[in-house]
Amino acid sequence: MDPFQMVVVIVAIVFGTKAWRDHMRFKQMRANDRASDAEFDRMTQEVARLKERVRVLEKIVTDSDKHLSEEISRLA
């Protein structure tokens, strides 16, 4: 093998290895993004649930006692 061919093979190996590492890093980032999306969806649902609870608590705090007791009586 002449020196020129050896240099070409070494350069090809180096670039092939770099491309493989970049590919693996990209796959890992995509997997992390999917996990982040699932976490974001879970947090969005939790925020919506908490907002509903706050609405109920605000209603309880701001309503008059008579109106609130009437609603409780209807539920029971």
Secondary structure, DSSP 8 states (H G I E B T S, - for coil): --HHHHHHHHHHHHHHHHHHHHHHHHHHHHHHHHHHHHHHHHHHHHHHHHHHHHHHHHHHHHS-HHHHHHHHHHH-
